[in-house]
Amino acid sequence: TLHDCEATLSQFQDKPPNGRVTPDTKNCIDKFRRDVESSMANDLHTNDVLKDLWDPLKAMNALNSGK
């Protein structure tokens, strides 16, 4: 949910915790940013943005559950 996303991301607003942002997580964030920017270039691709949320949400769930 959006509230869970906000809660998870707020932990990293000041600075990422040492050692917790793995290269895989950074790659996931970078890919998501590129995909969203590409999809939002055309308003008709809103469904693509929702699809693009899947991997970041999985990563946030893993962080929240300590995996």
C-alpha atoms as an extended CHARMM CRD file, in Angstrom:
* protein
*
        67  EXT
         1         1  THR       CA              0.0000000000        0.0000000000        0.0000000000  PROA      1               0.0000000000
         2         2  LEU       CA              1.0490000000        3.5920000000       -0.4010000000  PROA      2               0.0000000000
         3         3  HSD       CA              1.2390000000        4.0580000000        3.3680000000  PROA      3               0.0000000000
         4         4  ASP       CA              3.6610000000        1.1270000000        3.6720000000  PROA      4               0.0000000000
         5         5  CYS       CA              5.7710000000        2.5670000000        0.8490000000  PROA      5               0.0000000000
         6         6  GLU       CA              5.8960000000        5.9410000000        2.5600000000  PROA      6               0.0000000000
         7         7  ALA       CA              6.8270000000        4.3910000000        5.9030000000  PROA      7               0.0000000000
         8         8  THR       CA              9.6190000000        2.3270000000        4.3600000000  PROA      8               0.0000000000
         9         9  LEU       CA             11.0140000000        5.1360000000        2.2150000000  PROA      9               0.0000000000
        10        10  SER       CA             10.9270000000        7.6520000000        5.0740000000  PROA      10              0.0000000000
        11        11  GLN       CA             13.6600000000        5.6120000000        6.7760000000  PROA      11              0.0000000000
        12        12  PHE       CA             16.0030000000        6.5410000000        3.9280000000  PROA      12              0.0000000000
        13        13  GLN       CA             15.1500000000       10.2180000000        3.4290000000  PROA      13              0.0000000000
        14        14  ASP       CA             18.0560000000       11.5920000000        5.4550000000  PROA      14              0.0000000000
        15        15  LYS       CA             20.6210000000        8.9820000000        4.4800000000  PROA      15              0.0000000000
        16        16  PRO       CA             20.6130000000        5.2690000000        3.7240000000  PROA      16              0.0000000000
        17        17  PRO       CA             21.6350000000        3.0420000000        6.6190000000  PROA      17              0.0000000000
        18        18  ASN       CA             25.1540000000        1.7110000000        6.2250000000  PROA      18              0.0000000000
        19        19  GLY       CA             25.2500000000       -1.5850000000        4.4210000000  PROA      19              0.0000000000
        20        20  ARG       CA             21.4900000000       -1.9430000000        3.9720000000  PROA      20              0.0000000000
        21        21  VAL       CA             21.1610000000       -0.6470000000        0.4190000000  PROA      21              0.0000000000
        22        22  THR       CA             22.4300000000       -3.5410000000       -1.6140000000  PROA      22              0.0000000000
        23        23  PRO       CA             23.4540000000       -3.2580000000       -5.2570000000  PROA      23              0.0000000000
        24        24  ASP       CA             20.3180000000       -5.2410000000       -6.1700000000  PROA      24              0.0000000000
        25        25  THR       CA             18.1440000000       -2.7360000000       -4.3050000000  PROA      25              0.0000000000
        26        26  LYS       CA             19.8610000000        0.1980000000       -5.9910000000  PROA      26              0.0000000000
        27        27  ASN       CA             19.4210000000       -1.4470000000       -9.3920000000  PROA      27              0.0000000000
        28        28  CYS       CA             15.7290000000       -2.0160000000       -8.6230000000  PROA      28              0.0000000000
        29        29  ILE       CA             15.2740000000        1.6620000000       -7.7130000000  PROA      29              0.0000000000
        30        30  ASP       CA             17.1570000000        2.8660000000      -10.7890000000  PROA      30              0.0000000000
        31        31  LYS       CA             15.1600000000        0.5690000000      -13.0940000000  PROA      31              0.0000000000
        32        32  PHE       CA             11.8980000000        1.7050000000      -11.5170000000  PROA      32              0.0000000000
        33        33  ARG       CA             12.7980000000        5.3670000000      -12.0290000000  PROA      33              0.0000000000
        34        34  ARG       CA             13.6590000000        4.7830000000      -15.6960000000  PROA      34              0.0000000000
        35        35  ASP       CA             10.5070000000        2.7310000000      -16.2900000000  PROA      35              0.0000000000
        36        36  VAL       CA              8.2280000000        5.2890000000      -14.6210000000  PROA      36              0.0000000000
        37        37  GLU       CA              9.7540000000        8.2020000000      -16.5150000000  PROA      37              0.0000000000
        38        38  SER       CA              9.3400000000        6.3120000000      -19.7740000000  PROA      38              0.0000000000
        39        39  SER       CA              5.7780000000        5.2250000000      -19.0330000000  PROA      39              0.0000000000
        40        40  MET       CA              4.6490000000        8.6300000000      -17.7960000000  PROA      40              0.0000000000
        41        41  ALA       CA              5.9040000000       10.3050000000      -20.9450000000  PROA      41              0.0000000000
        42        42  ASN       CA              2.5660000000        9.1420000000      -22.3540000000  PROA      42              0.0000000000
        43        43  ASP       CA             -0.5150000000        9.3660000000      -20.1100000000  PROA      43              0.0000000000
        44        44  LEU       CA             -1.9710000000        6.3220000000      -21.8390000000  PROA      44              0.0000000000
        45        45  HSD       CA              0.6780000000        4.1430000000      -20.1730000000  PROA      45              0.0000000000
        46        46  THR       CA             -0.6030000000        4.5660000000      -16.6040000000  PROA      46              0.0000000000
        47        47  ASN       CA             -1.1660000000        0.8040000000      -16.3830000000  PROA      47              0.0000000000
        48        48  ASP       CA              2.5220000000        0.2960000000      -17.1300000000  PROA      48              0.0000000000
        49        49  VAL       CA              3.4680000000        2.4370000000      -14.1340000000  PROA      49              0.0000000000
        50        50  LEU       CA              1.3010000000        0.2950000000      -11.8820000000  PROA      50              0.0000000000
        51        51  LYS       CA              2.9770000000       -2.8090000000      -13.2980000000  PROA      51              0.0000000000
        52        52  ASP       CA              6.3950000000       -1.2040000000      -12.7160000000  PROA      52              0.0000000000
        53        53  LEU       CA              5.5830000000       -0.8750000000       -8.9980000000  PROA      53              0.0000000000
        54        54  TRP       CA              5.7460000000       -4.6530000000       -8.5060000000  PROA      54              0.0000000000
        55        55  ASP       CA              9.5290000000       -5.0490000000       -8.0290000000  PROA      55              0.0000000000
        56        56  PRO       CA             10.0000000000       -2.0130000000       -5.7490000000  PROA      56              0.0000000000
        57        57  LEU       CA              7.0820000000       -3.1620000000       -3.5950000000  PROA      57              0.0000000000
        58        58  LYS       CA              8.6220000000       -6.6200000000       -3.2660000000  PROA      58              0.0000000000
        59        59  ALA       CA             11.9340000000       -5.0180000000       -2.2440000000  PROA      59              0.0000000000
        60        60  MET       CA             10.2030000000       -2.8190000000        0.3560000000  PROA      60              0.0000000000
        61        61  ASN       CA              8.3380000000       -5.8080000000        1.7730000000  PROA      61              0.0000000000
        62        62  ALA       CA             11.6420000000       -7.6490000000        2.0890000000  PROA      62              0.0000000000
        63        63  LEU       CA             13.1620000000       -4.6720000000        3.9530000000  PROA      63              0.0000000000
        64        64  ASN       CA             10.1470000000       -4.4460000000        6.2610000000  PROA      64              0.0000000000
        65        65  SER       CA             10.2670000000       -8.1410000000        7.0810000000  PROA      65              0.0000000000
        66        66  GLY       CA             14.0440000000       -8.1180000000        7.6390000000  PROA      66              0.0000000000
        67        67  LYS       CA             14.8800000000      -10.4090000000        4.7160000000  PROA      67              0.0000000000
